[in-house]
Amino acid sequence: MSSAAQSYGPVLPGGFDPYAPTAEDAARVGEMVKAYQAYRGKLPKPLAVTAYGIDDNMRANRCRPIVDKGASFLFGKPVTFTVEAPDSADTGADVPATVKAKLSLVKKPAADTSGPDSQTAQRQDWLDACLSGQDSPNDIMAFLADAATNAGIFRQAFIKVIPADRTKGEKYPRLVNLDPQNVRMLTDPNDVGTVLAYVVEWQYQDRQTGQTVRRRQITERTDRSAREWTITEQERREGSGTMATTWGLVPGTVPTVWPHTWAPILDIKNLPNPNAAWGTPDLEDDLIELNTALNFLLSNMNRIIRFHAHPKTWGKGFSPDQLTTAPNGVLIIDSESGTLQNLEMHSDLASSMNLAADVRSDMDELSRVPAVALGRLKDLPKGNLSGVALELLFQPLMEKTSVKRVLWTAALRQLCAYLLELGGFGVGITITVNWPQVLPRDPDADAQTAADKLAVGVSRRTVVTELGYDYDQEQTNIHAESIADAETATDVASALPAPTASTAPPDGTPGPTGPDGAGSDPDNPSDAFGRPPKPTSAPARRPGLVAAAPHIHPGALRGLNHPAAIAQRMPGKSRPVARPAAQPDAGQE
């Protein structure tokens, strides 16, 4: 049991401790302990173990998959964070003067003079590095998986932000998952959404003295108008006279002012719970009781099978000495009225099995985690399913996940903004949380749907975004590929030999030619073979790259229809840009 579950009722001088756990706190912690035991599969055994040590109990842990599946649907795939371009929100205009003075002490990155885009990129790079887990203590996806599991069991997740200690060479702040069993929230009686104080209380044993030491950290809003917070460390030692009932400051510490407008502890509800500071857990009492009932049914069936699975032989009309066994295993009854039969079960426990299946279905409905999501084979559909059919099968879990995403989106935006503020990038930075697709998708069907939407006039940006891609990033990639393809095509065209005219006409008659293969008489506009030029209605054009090199893959010619644009993209290129082959005009041979 968590240390927070034990109510010691500490008393401060004067007889009142405003931070002591209330009866409501104690009841909530009791529910947390019960839910955690159910999650670990440690529900009570429904049947007593026999005097011979035979244990017929069966405990099917149906609670853990519910919590784990909810956490995997929420954070099973990578979630990314995008820093938006700076605006007036991060100027600090709404920050109290006292906090501004304290923020000035935070070490800031080197000044950026290359514009807003570069400043945003610097913030993005720093945030990505802070959450990468490589050169920082925060592997964000593993961290969020633990936080979501805490929220599913204990109804709330608590994330503590610890600034980097520059004296120890730390570069990034550290995130800590707090045990919700050790946390209490003191809220405004008229507004449960306003937290006045976070109290984190735990206990440990002093290895030097052997005493049980209780510690608590109080993060309290000291001035609501200025939005400042004070952190106080207190402790008391059990069995040391008056210290057993008196809280005092931890030796060597003093109350410190947190130099930010937000508390270093962030709380996130698992599911909505109106009119309360705490959220709703995935494992409520009714769900745990159904799991207990399921264990009772399974255990009873297991005991019945143990007693009656093997038939028992019985007989009548003869005495034991009249029953003999022949060497070949044949039973011989020396009595005309003797009868020998097997006692067998006339039921296959179908009714009990159906009841157990109904209990499982009730758990699926209450938890909003369908059996198909847990991989129960008999409930898995056969054949290929459309996207609509798949969404209908997972609809309860998808709706539950969507609600959780709403709560987590707001919290994650705040968390990333807090980290950037601790990194010295200013306050109020806007963050976008990018959630992945949860259900598997059919690429062919998605592509066909996208083509249909484009055909009816839906914008490319909308279609690309619905497919899960970043439209701006894709445009940048396409632009870079066009430049690369144009450079490749130009290199190929430059490497091709120049076309030369034949020295003989088709009939083998030599013609008057000059040094360049054309007619030597400038007054006679004939070709190299003395033939007059063929009249045309359009000026002659040089052969295109397709005609000159038909073996080149058409993909290498992308972007050649815009030579001026390509020339602008490739400053300093002295080679001519190859042009595609000209198409004949209508009616031209």
KEMARZA-281899 format. One line per field, with one value per residue (C-alpha): residue in three letters; z negated, y, x. Coordinates in Angstrom, 1 decimal. Example, Ala and Ser with C-alpha at 12.3 -4.5 7.8 and 13.67 -1.06 7.14 Angstrom:
BEGIN
code (ALA;SER)
up (-7.8;-7.1)
north (-4.5;-1.1)
east (12.3;13.7)
! end
This chain:
BEGIN
code (MET;SER;SER;ALA;ALA;GLN;SER;TYR;GLY;PRO;VAL;LEU;PRO;GLY;GLY;PHE;ASP;PRO;TYR;ALA;PRO;THR;ALA;GLU;ASP;ALA;ALA;ARG;VAL;GLY;GLU;MET;VAL;LYS;ALA;TYR;GLN;ALA;TYR;ARG;GLY;LYS;LEU;PRO;LYS;PRO;LEU;ALA;VAL;THR;ALA;TYR;GLY;ILE;ASP;ASP;ASN;MET;ARG;ALA;ASN;ARG;CYS;ARG;PRO;ILE;VAL;ASP;LYS;GLY;ALA;SER;PHE;LEU;PHE;GLY;LYS;PRO;VAL;THR;PHE;THR;VAL;GLU;ALA;PRO;ASP;SER;ALA;ASP;THR;GLY;ALA;ASP;VAL;PRO;ALA;THR;VAL;LYS;ALA;LYS;LEU;SER;LEU;VAL;LYS;LYS;PRO;ALA;ALA;ASP;THR;SER;GLY;PRO;ASP;SER;GLN;THR;ALA;GLN;ARG;GLN;ASP;TRP;LEU;ASP;ALA;CYS;LEU;SER;GLY;GLN;ASP;SER;PRO;ASN;ASP;ILE;MET;ALA;PHE;LEU;ALA;ASP;ALA;ALA;THR;ASN;ALA;GLY;ILE;PHE;ARG;GLN;ALA;PHE;ILE;LYS;VAL;ILE;PRO;ALA;ASP;ARG;THR;LYS;GLY;GLU;LYS;TYR;PRO;ARG;LEU;VAL;ASN;LEU;ASP;PRO;GLN;ASN;VAL;ARG;MET;LEU;THR;ASP;PRO;ASN;ASP;VAL;GLY;THR;VAL;LEU;ALA;TYR;VAL;VAL;GLU;TRP;GLN;TYR;GLN;ASP;ARG;GLN;THR;GLY;GLN;THR;VAL;ARG;ARG;ARG;GLN;ILE;THR;GLU;ARG;THR;ASP;ARG;SER;ALA;ARG;GLU;TRP;THR;ILE;THR;GLU;GLN;GLU;ARG;ARG;GLU;GLY;SER;GLY;THR;MET;ALA;THR;THR;TRP;GLY;LEU;VAL;PRO;GLY;THR;VAL;PRO;THR;VAL;TRP;PRO;HIS;THR;TRP;ALA;PRO;ILE;LEU;ASP;ILE;LYS;ASN;LEU;PRO;ASN;PRO;ASN;ALA;ALA;TRP;GLY;THR;PRO;ASP;LEU;GLU;ASP;ASP;LEU;ILE;GLU;LEU;ASN;THR;ALA;LEU;ASN;PHE;LEU;LEU;SER;ASN;MET;ASN;ARG;ILE;ILE;ARG;PHE;HIS;ALA;HIS;PRO;LYS;THR;TRP;GLY;LYS;GLY;PHE;SER;PRO;ASP;GLN;LEU;THR;THR;ALA;PRO;ASN;GLY;VAL;LEU;ILE;ILE;ASP;SER;GLU;SER;GLY;THR;LEU;GLN;ASN;LEU;GLU;MET;HIS;SER;ASP;LEU;ALA;SER;SER;MET;ASN;LEU;ALA;ALA;ASP;VAL;ARG;SER;ASP;MET;ASP;GLU;LEU;SER;ARG;VAL;PRO;ALA;VAL;ALA;LEU;GLY;ARG;LEU;LYS;ASP;LEU;PRO;LYS;GLY;ASN;LEU;SER;GLY;VAL;ALA;LEU;GLU;LEU;LEU;PHE;GLN;PRO;LEU;MET;GLU;LYS;THR;SER;VAL;LYS;ARG;VAL;LEU;TRP;THR;ALA;ALA;LEU;ARG;GLN;LEU;CYS;ALA;TYR;LEU;LEU;GLU;LEU;GLY;GLY;PHE;GLY;VAL;GLY;ILE;THR;ILE;THR;VAL;ASN;TRP;PRO;GLN;VAL;LEU;PRO;ARG;ASP;PRO;ASP;ALA;ASP;ALA;GLN;THR;ALA;ALA;ASP;LYS;LEU;ALA;VAL;GLY;VAL;SER;ARG;ARG;THR;VAL;VAL;THR;GLU;LEU;GLY;TYR;ASP;TYR;ASP;GLN;GLU;GLN;THR;ASN;ILE;HIS;ALA;GLU;SER;ILE;ALA;ASP;ALA;GLU;THR;ALA;THR;ASP;VAL;ALA;SER;ALA;LEU;PRO;ALA;PRO;THR;ALA;SER;THR;ALA;PRO;PRO;ASP;GLY;THR;PRO;GLY;PRO;THR;GLY;PRO;ASP;GLY;ALA;GLY;SER;ASP;PRO;ASP;ASN;PRO;SER;ASP;ALA;PHE;GLY;ARG;PRO;PRO;LYS;PRO;THR;SER;ALA;PRO;ALA;ARG;ARG;PRO;GLY;LEU;VAL;ALA;ALA;ALA;PRO;HIS;ILE;HIS;PRO;GLY;ALA;LEU;ARG;GLY;LEU;ASN;HIS;PRO;ALA;ALA;ILE;ALA;GLN;ARG;MET;PRO;GLY;LYS;SER;ARG;PRO;VAL;ALA;ARG;PRO;ALA;ALA;GLN;PRO;ASP;ALA;GLY;GLN;GLU)
up (0.0;0.8;-2.1;-1.3;-2.2;-5.9;-7.6;-10.4;-11.0;-11.4;-13.7;-13.5;-16.4;-17.0;-16.4;-12.8;-9.7;-6.4;-4.4;-6.2;-4.2;-4.6;-4.8;-1.0;-0.4;-2.4;-0.5;2.8;2.0;0.9;4.3;5.9;4.0;5.0;8.6;8.6;7.1;9.8;12.5;11.1;11.1;7.3;6.7;3.8;4.3;4.5;3.1;0.0;0.5;-0.8;-3.8;-1.4;0.4;3.4;5.0;7.5;7.9;11.3;11.6;15.1;15.2;17.4;15.9;17.0;20.8;20.5;19.1;21.3;24.5;23.6;23.1;26.3;28.4;26.9;27.0;28.9;31.9;31.9;31.1;32.5;31.4;33.8;32.6;34.3;35.6;32.9;32.4;29.8;27.4;26.4;25.7;22.0;21.9;19.5;17.1;13.7;13.2;10.3;12.5;15.3;13.0;12.1;15.7;16.6;14.5;16.7;19.1;22.6;26.0;28.2;29.8;33.2;35.8;38.9;38.6;37.2;39.3;38.0;34.4;34.8;36.2;33.2;30.8;32.7;32.7;29.0;28.1;30.2;28.5;25.1;25.7;27.8;24.8;26.6;25.1;22.6;19.7;21.4;23.7;24.3;25.7;23.0;20.4;21.8;21.8;18.1;17.5;19.4;17.4;14.2;15.3;16.3;13.0;10.6;12.5;12.8;14.1;12.4;14.2;12.4;14.2;12.8;14.3;15.5;13.0;15.0;12.3;13.0;16.7;17.4;20.7;20.5;17.8;16.5;16.4;13.5;13.3;9.7;8.0;7.8;4.6;3.0;4.3;2.9;4.5;2.5;4.7;4.5;2.8;5.3;8.3;8.4;11.5;9.6;7.7;4.7;3.6;4.5;1.6;2.4;-0.7;-1.0;-3.6;-3.8;-6.4;-7.5;-7.0;-9.7;-12.5;-11.4;-11.9;-9.6;-8.1;-6.4;-3.9;-2.0;0.6;0.7;3.9;2.9;4.7;2.5;4.4;6.7;8.4;9.2;9.9;7.9;6.3;3.2;2.7;-0.9;-2.0;-5.3;-7.3;-10.6;-12.2;-13.8;-17.4;-18.2;-20.9;-19.7;-16.2;-15.7;-15.5;-14.3;-10.8;-10.4;-7.5;-6.1;-7.5;-5.2;-3.2;-3.2;-1.3;2.2;4.7;8.1;10.7;13.1;13.4;13.6;11.0;11.6;11.3;14.2;13.6;16.4;16.0;17.4;18.4;17.7;14.3;14.0;10.8;9.5;9.6;10.1;13.3;13.9;14.0;16.5;13.6;11.5;8.8;11.0;13.5;10.7;9.2;12.6;12.8;9.3;10.4;13.5;11.3;9.1;12.2;13.6;10.2;9.7;13.1;12.4;9.1;10.8;13.5;10.9;9.1;12.1;15.2;14.7;14.5;11.3;11.5;9.3;8.9;7.1;6.6;5.6;2.8;3.1;3.1;6.1;8.2;9.7;12.5;15.1;16.3;19.5;17.5;17.8;14.7;13.7;11.4;10.0;9.5;11.8;10.4;10.3;12.1;12.9;14.4;14.7;12.9;15.5;15.8;17.9;18.4;20.2;18.1;21.0;18.9;16.7;19.7;21.3;18.1;18.0;21.6;20.7;17.8;20.3;22.7;19.8;19.0;22.6;22.7;19.4;20.3;23.9;25.0;27.5;27.5;31.1;29.8;27.3;30.0;28.9;31.8;31.9;32.1;34.9;38.3;41.3;44.6;45.7;44.0;45.3;43.3;42.2;41.0;39.0;37.4;36.4;34.7;32.8;32.3;28.5;28.0;30.7;29.0;25.6;27.1;28.8;25.4;23.8;26.7;26.0;22.3;23.2;26.0;23.7;21.2;23.7;25.2;21.8;21.0;24.2;23.6;20.1;21.3;23.9;21.2;19.0;22.0;22.2;25.3;23.8;22.5;24.1;27.1;29.2;29.7;32.0;31.0;34.0;33.3;35.5;37.1;34.7;36.9;39.8;43.2;46.7;48.9;52.1;50.8;49.4;52.7;54.6;52.2;52.4;56.3;56.1;53.8;56.0;59.0;57.3;56.4;52.9;52.4;52.5;49.1;47.5;49.3;48.4;44.8;44.5;45.8;42.8;44.5;43.9;47.0;46.7;46.1;49.1;51.3;50.2;51.0;54.4;55.2;54.2;56.3;59.3;59.1;58.7;61.7;63.8;62.9;63.8;67.2;68.0;67.1;69.4;72.3;72.0;72.1;75.3;78.6;81.0;83.9;87.3;90.8;93.1;95.9;98.5;99.6;99.3;103.0;102.6;104.8;103.2;102.9;102.8;99.2;97.4;94.3;92.0;94.2;95.7;99.3;100.2;102.4;100.2;103.0;103.3;100.2;100.6;98.0;98.0;100.8;103.1;102.4;102.0;98.4;97.8;97.2;93.8;92.0;88.8;88.1;87.6;84.1;82.5;81.5;77.9;75.3;75.8;79.5;78.9;76.1;76.1;73.6;70.8;68.2;68.4;64.7;65.4;67.5;64.7;64.6;68.0;69.2;67.1;68.1;66.9;63.4;63.4;64.4;61.5;59.1;60.5;60.4;62.0;64.3;67.7;69.4;71.5;70.2;72.4;73.8;74.4;77.9;79.7;80.6;84.2;84.7;85.7;89.4;89.6;90.8)
north (0.0;3.5;5.5;8.1;5.6;5.8;8.8;10.0;13.3;15.5;18.5;21.8;24.2;25.6;22.3;22.6;21.3;22.7;20.1;17.0;14.3;14.6;11.7;12.2;11.9;8.7;7.2;8.1;6.5;3.3;3.2;3.7;0.8;-1.5;-0.5;-1.1;-4.6;-5.4;-4.1;-6.4;-9.4;-9.7;-9.8;-12.0;-15.7;-16.7;-20.3;-21.5;-23.7;-27.2;-28.7;-30.7;-27.6;-28.1;-24.7;-24.6;-20.8;-19.3;-15.5;-14.1;-10.6;-8.7;-5.3;-5.0;-5.3;-2.6;-0.1;-1.2;-1.1;2.4;3.6;2.0;3.6;6.9;6.8;3.5;5.5;8.5;11.8;14.9;18.5;21.5;24.9;27.6;30.8;33.5;36.1;38.6;35.8;35.3;38.9;38.5;41.3;39.4;38.3;40.0;42.2;40.1;37.0;38.9;39.8;36.2;35.0;37.3;35.1;32.1;31.3;32.0;30.7;32.9;35.7;34.9;37.6;35.7;36.2;34.6;31.4;30.7;31.5;29.0;26.4;26.9;26.4;23.3;21.8;22.4;20.9;17.8;17.3;17.8;15.1;12.7;10.7;10.6;13.6;14.4;12.5;12.5;9.7;11.3;8.3;5.9;8.7;9.3;5.6;5.4;8.6;7.3;4.0;6.0;8.0;4.9;3.2;6.2;8.6;11.3;11.7;14.1;15.4;17.3;19.6;19.9;22.6;21.7;22.2;24.1;23.6;19.8;20.3;19.4;20.8;20.1;20.0;16.7;15.2;13.0;10.9;11.3;8.5;9.7;7.8;10.2;13.4;15.6;18.7;21.6;23.5;26.6;25.7;27.9;26.7;23.1;23.9;26.2;24.3;26.3;23.7;20.4;18.2;15.3;13.1;9.9;8.0;6.2;4.6;6.5;4.0;5.6;5.8;3.3;5.8;6.1;9.5;11.1;13.8;16.2;18.8;21.6;23.6;26.4;29.4;32.3;35.2;34.4;37.8;37.6;33.9;33.0;29.7;28.7;25.3;24.1;20.9;19.4;16.2;14.5;11.5;8.8;7.8;10.9;12.6;15.7;15.3;12.4;14.8;18.0;18.9;21.0;22.2;19.7;20.6;22.8;24.0;27.2;28.0;29.0;31.0;29.3;31.9;31.2;31.9;28.2;25.4;22.8;20.1;19.4;17.3;15.6;13.9;10.4;10.9;13.8;14.1;17.2;19.2;17.5;18.1;14.4;12.6;9.2;6.0;3.2;0.8;1.7;-0.4;-1.9;-3.2;-4.7;-6.4;-8.0;-9.3;-10.8;-12.5;-13.9;-15.3;-17.0;-18.6;-19.9;-21.2;-23.1;-24.7;-25.7;-27.4;-29.2;-30.5;-31.7;-33.7;-35.0;-34.9;-38.6;-41.0;-43.1;-46.7;-48.1;-51.5;-53.2;-56.8;-58.4;-58.4;-57.3;-60.8;-61.7;-59.1;-60.4;-59.2;-61.5;-61.4;-59.7;-56.8;-58.1;-57.5;-60.6;-60.4;-63.8;-62.9;-63.0;-59.8;-57.8;-54.5;-52.4;-48.9;-45.5;-42.3;-39.6;-35.9;-35.2;-31.5;-29.9;-26.7;-24.8;-22.6;-21.6;-20.9;-18.8;-16.8;-16.2;-15.0;-12.6;-11.2;-10.7;-8.8;-6.6;-5.7;-4.9;-2.5;-0.8;-0.4;0.6;-1.8;-4.2;-7.8;-7.5;-4.9;-7.4;-10.0;-12.5;-14.9;-15.9;-12.2;-11.4;-10.8;-12.8;-11.4;-7.9;-5.1;-1.6;1.4;2.1;-1.4;-1.3;2.0;0.6;-2.4;-0.1;2.7;2.6;2.6;5.3;7.5;7.0;7.7;10.9;12.2;11.4;13.2;16.3;16.3;15.4;17.9;20.8;19.4;18.6;22.0;23.5;21.1;21.9;25.6;25.2;23.4;26.0;28.7;26.9;26.7;30.5;30.9;33.1;32.5;31.7;29.8;28.1;24.4;22.1;18.4;16.1;12.8;9.7;7.5;4.7;2.2;0.5;1.9;0.5;2.6;1.7;2.8;6.0;6.8;6.3;8.4;11.2;11.1;11.3;14.3;16.1;15.4;17.1;20.2;19.6;21.4;19.5;20.8;19.3;16.0;15.7;16.6;13.9;11.3;12.1;14.1;17.6;19.6;22.3;19.7;17.7;20.8;21.4;17.8;18.0;21.3;19.7;16.6;18.8;20.6;17.3;15.8;18.8;18.7;15.0;15.6;18.5;16.3;13.5;16.0;17.5;14.0;13.0;13.4;16.2;14.8;14.7;14.7;11.7;12.0;10.3;10.6;7.7;6.7;6.6;9.7;12.0;15.6;18.9;19.6;22.1;21.7;21.8;19.4;22.0;23.2;25.2;27.7;30.4;31.4;27.9;27.1;23.3;20.7;18.6;16.5;19.3;18.9;22.0;22.5;21.1;23.9;24.0;26.1;26.4;27.3;24.4;23.4;21.5;17.9;17.5;15.4;12.6;12.4;12.6;10.1;7.9;5.6;8.2;7.4;9.9;10.7;12.4;15.0;16.4;20.1;20.6;22.4;25.4;26.2;29.8;28.6;26.0;28.6;30.7;27.7;26.9;30.1;29.8;27.0;27.7;24.6;25.1;23.5;20.8;21.3;18.5;17.5;19.9;18.6;19.2;21.7;20.5;19.5;19.5;16.4)
east (0.0;1.2;2.4;-0.3;-2.9;-2.0;-3.5;-1.3;-3.1;-0.1;-0.6;1.2;1.6;-1.8;-3.6;-4.5;-2.7;-4.2;-2.2;-3.3;-5.2;-9.0;-11.5;-12.1;-8.4;-8.2;-11.2;-9.8;-6.4;-8.3;-9.9;-6.5;-5.0;-8.0;-7.6;-3.8;-4.3;-6.8;-4.4;-1.7;-4.1;-4.2;-7.9;-9.1;-9.3;-13.0;-12.6;-10.8;-7.8;-8.4;-6.6;-4.4;-3.3;-5.4;-6.2;-9.0;-9.0;-8.7;-8.0;-8.4;-6.9;-9.3;-8.4;-4.8;-5.6;-8.2;-5.7;-2.8;-5.0;-6.1;-2.6;-1.4;-4.2;-3.2;0.6;1.4;2.5;4.8;3.3;5.1;5.2;5.4;6.6;4.5;5.9;6.4;3.7;2.7;1.8;5.4;6.4;5.8;3.3;1.1;3.9;4.1;7.2;8.5;8.5;10.1;13.0;13.5;13.2;16.1;18.3;17.6;20.4;19.2;20.5;22.5;20.6;19.1;19.2;18.1;14.4;11.3;11.6;15.1;14.0;11.2;13.6;15.9;13.1;11.9;15.4;15.9;12.5;13.1;16.4;14.9;12.3;14.5;16.0;19.4;21.2;18.5;16.9;13.4;12.4;9.0;7.1;8.2;7.5;4.0;3.2;3.9;1.9;-1.1;-1.0;-0.9;-3.9;-5.8;-5.4;-5.3;-7.6;-5.0;-1.4;1.0;4.1;6.8;9.1;12.6;14.9;18.3;21.1;23.7;26.3;26.2;26.4;22.7;21.4;17.7;15.0;13.9;10.3;9.2;6.1;4.7;2.8;-0.8;-1.2;1.2;-0.3;-3.1;-4.6;-6.0;-8.5;-10.5;-13.9;-15.7;-13.7;-12.4;-10.4;-8.1;-5.5;-4.2;-1.5;0.0;1.1;3.4;3.8;5.9;7.9;11.2;13.5;16.6;19.5;21.6;19.1;16.5;13.7;10.7;10.8;7.8;8.5;6.2;6.8;4.2;3.9;1.5;0.1;1.3;-0.2;-3.1;-3.1;0.6;0.4;3.5;4.3;6.3;7.9;8.4;10.1;8.9;9.6;8.8;10.5;8.4;9.2;11.2;9.1;7.3;8.7;6.3;3.4;5.1;6.1;9.3;11.4;13.9;17.3;19.2;16.2;14.1;10.8;11.7;9.8;9.3;10.2;7.4;3.7;2.9;3.3;6.1;3.5;1.1;-2.0;-4.0;-7.4;-7.7;-11.3;-13.7;-15.3;-17.4;-17.4;-14.3;-10.6;-9.9;-10.7;-12.4;-10.2;-10.4;-10.9;-13.9;-15.5;-18.2;-15.6;-13.4;-16.5;-17.3;-13.8;-14.2;-17.4;-15.7;-13.0;-15.7;-17.4;-14.1;-13.0;-16.3;-16.1;-12.5;-13.5;-16.5;-14.2;-11.7;-14.4;-16.4;-14.3;-13.3;-16.3;-16.6;-17.5;-20.3;-22.0;-24.8;-26.2;-23.0;-20.5;-16.9;-15.6;-17.8;-15.9;-12.7;-10.4;-9.1;-5.5;-6.6;-8.3;-11.9;-14.1;-16.1;-19.1;-20.1;-23.8;-26.8;-28.2;-25.0;-24.7;-21.6;-21.9;-20.1;-21.3;-21.0;-21.9;-25.0;-24.0;-21.1;-21.3;-22.7;-24.8;-21.9;-19.7;-22.4;-22.7;-18.9;-19.1;-21.9;-19.7;-16.8;-19.2;-20.4;-16.8;-16.2;-19.2;-18.3;-14.6;-15.4;-12.6;-14.2;-13.1;-11.8;-9.3;-7.9;-7.5;-10.2;-10.1;-13.8;-14.8;-12.3;-14.1;-13.1;-12.0;-11.0;-12.8;-13.4;-12.3;-15.9;-16.4;-13.2;-14.1;-17.5;-15.8;-13.5;-15.9;-16.2;-12.4;-11.9;-14.4;-12.8;-9.3;-10.6;-11.8;-8.5;-6.7;-8.6;-7.4;-3.9;-3.5;-4.1;-1.6;1.1;0.9;1.4;4.2;6.2;5.7;7.0;10.1;10.8;10.4;12.9;15.2;15.2;13.1;10.4;6.9;3.6;5.0;2.3;2.7;0.7;0.3;0.3;-1.6;-1.1;-3.7;-4.6;-6.4;-4.7;-5.6;-5.8;-3.4;-5.1;-8.5;-7.0;-5.4;-8.6;-10.5;-7.9;-8.2;-12.0;-11.8;-9.3;-11.6;-14.6;-12.6;-11.2;-7.9;-4.6;-3.7;-6.8;-6.4;-2.7;-3.4;-6.2;-3.7;-1.5;1.2;2.5;1.5;4.2;6.9;5.7;5.8;9.4;10.3;8.7;10.6;13.9;13.2;12.4;15.7;17.6;15.8;16.5;20.2;20.3;18.6;21.0;24.0;22.8;22.1;25.6;27.2;25.4;27.4;26.2;24.2;26.1;24.7;25.3;27.8;25.7;22.1;19.8;20.4;24.2;24.8;27.4;26.3;28.2;29.1;31.1;33.2;30.2;28.2;25.9;25.8;29.0;27.1;25.6;23.2;21.9;19.9;20.2;21.1;24.3;23.1;22.0;18.3;16.2;14.9;11.4;8.9;7.4;4.8;6.8;10.4;12.7;13.4;16.3;15.6;14.5;16.0;13.4;14.3;18.0;18.1;14.9;16.5;16.3;13.6;10.7;11.1;14.4;12.6;10.3;10.5;12.0;8.9;10.0;13.6;13.4;12.3;15.1;17.6;16.6;17.0;20.4;22.5;25.9;25.0;26.6;25.3;22.1;19.0;17.7;14.2;11.7;10.9;8.5;5.1;3.9;1.1;-2.4;-2.3;1.5;3.3)
! end
